[in-house]
Amino acid sequence: MIKYLVFDFDGTLADTTEGILQTTRATFARMGLPIPSDDDIRLGIGLPLKGSLHTAGVPDDRLDEGSDIYHEIFYEIAPKHITIYPGVRESLEMLAAKGLRMGIATSRTEHSLVMLLEEHGIRQYFEILGSVGCVERPKPAPDLVRWVLERFGADPSEAMVIGDTTYDIQMGTAAGCRTCAVSYGNHSMERLLTASPDHIVADLRDLVALI
């Protein structure tokens, strides 16, 4: 029986893609690098920032520089482009009413995560916030989900991981959890299927009925 839900944030709860695209483009411009395509940027969304920037084309020896610039300009550029997906607040309220306990496992920093959760009025639904600084090995390693579940005192068999990328699904599977992919985020349905999620939903409200 599922008692615990561990959500990804970007692309699952919040539509952060445009904010990430614009901040990444601005970072490359500041660095004097060719601006990557939207598809190249999207490929790295869900990874820790340096992994995301490297996927988009930042050379290894400039990743520290790129990360510093991205963090410097993120709060100026991104928040005004970030929204919560339709049905998310309603779904979280219904899941909480069912007695499910919820946490987050994200490659985002704790500071930006808390800021966005509070800004969009959904912070109260999440007991445990697992962010990029909590573990050494990032997604798709299972460490971050395990970190969250340890703080719940939960067994993986009682938990489901919900995310929009193969990294989320691979992380949840490796941790021994059930998994649910959302099809409206950053990875295509075709790509999500390569990670063999237990379930796929097109709207987070479908998760309520599934649980």
Helices and strands as residue ranges (DSSP letters): E 4-7, E 14-15, H 17-31, H 38-44, H 49-56, G 60-62, H 63-77, G 79-81, E 83-84, H 88-97, E 101-105, H 110-119, G 123-125, E 128-130, H 143-152, G 156-158, E 159-163, H 166-174, E 178-182, H 189-193, E 199-201, H 204-210
